[in-house]
Amino acid sequence: MTVFLDTVGLLALWDESDQWHGQAKDCFNQFSVLRANVTTTTFVILECGNASARRPYRSAVSRLRQELERGQRLIAPTEEDWQTAWAAYDKGGANSAGIVDQVTFAVMRRMGISKAFTNDQHFRAAGFETLF
């Protein structure tokens, strides 16, 4: 099983004050039990880095980036992903999801990934399974 790591899920995992922290932590722990393959994009890592810049879990973003890069599980979106995402964004696809989500959806579809570590309703609107 491959799971896509979304910004919403990662921030909830790292931020103990996040309303979804408990659910995110439980869900993430299940990945270890199931030996799930996790992946994300460079765009999501950038988004997490921005959101975490002045937070105590800032170093967690760097550790995750390094781990994913070493395992070749950090995906750089292609030009086609970029163009597909902007076309969906312009149409207001997936309940008017933002551009980073639209890029994510293009990558997930290209790679055949259906499960996302998030509770973001935009993923459900785009036809993906959210895991908490």
N, C-alpha and C positions, 0 to 999 in steps of 0.2 A: 504494500500500500504506500502510495506517495501522497504526502500532505503538503499543501502550499501554505507557507507562513505569511500571514497578513499583518500589517502594521497594528490594526486594532487588537489582534490576539497577542502579539508580542508585547505591546505596551501594557495590556492588562496583566500579562504574566509577570512582567518586571515591576510594575507599580502596585505595591501592596495596598494603596489607598483607592485603587480603581474598583469601581462597583462590580466588575466582572473578574476580579483577581482570583477568587476561589475557584470559579468554574474554569478559568483559563489554566490555572495551575493543575487542577485535576485532569483536565483534558491533555495537557502537555505531558504529564506523567504517564498517561496511557500510551503515548507514542513510544516510550522506552520499553514498556511491557510488550507491545505489539511489534517492536523493532521497525517502526515506520520509517520510511525514507522521507526526510523533510527537505524542502527547497524553498527558495524565494528569488526575487529579482533584485538587481542592483538598485532599482527605483524604490522598492520597499525599504531596503537598508538605508538609503538616503533619507527617506521619510522618517524612519525611526531615529536616525542620527540627529535630524533637526529637532524632533520632538523631545529627545533625551539630552540635548546639549547641556542643559543646566539642571539635570536631575541626578540623583545618586546612582542610578543604574546606567549611566552613560557608558561605562566600560563594558557592560553586557552587550551593547551593540557592536563594539569592536571585536569582542570575543566571538560573537556569532558570525560576523563577517569573515573573520579569519578561519573559523571552523568550516563554514560553507565553502569558502574558496579552496581550502586544502582538499575537501572532499569533492570538488568540482560540482557543487550543488547550488552555486550562486549564478543565476542566469542573467545574462545581458540581453535585454530585448533586441530583436532584430528590427531592421527598417520596416519590414512587413508588419510586425507587431505594432510598431509606432504608427504606421498609416492606418491600420485596422482600428486601433484605439481611437485615433482622432476622428475617424469616420463615425464610430459609435458615439463618441462624445458630442459631435456636432448634431447627431440625431437625438440626443438625450437618452440614449440606451441605458438599460438596467436601472430604471428609476432615476435618471439623471446623475449617475455615478460620476465621481471625479476622474480626472485623466489618469492618475496613477492606478486607480482601480480598473479603468478601461484597458490599460496596458497589461495589467495582471490578468484580466480575462482573456486577452489575446494570447498571452503566453500559456496560460493554463489550457486553453483549447488546443493550441499547437502541440503541446506536450501530452495531451490526453489526461490531464489531472482534473479530478472532479471534486476533491475534498479540500476545504480550506480551514485553517486554524484561525477562526474569526467568528464573530456573531453579527457582522456587518450585513444588514438587509440587502445591500446592493449585490452581494454575492448570490443570495437566494433569488433575487430578481433576474440575475443573469443565468440562472439555471444550475448553480453549483450548490453542493452540500456544505453547510456551515457546521462546525463541530462543537460549538457551545453556544 
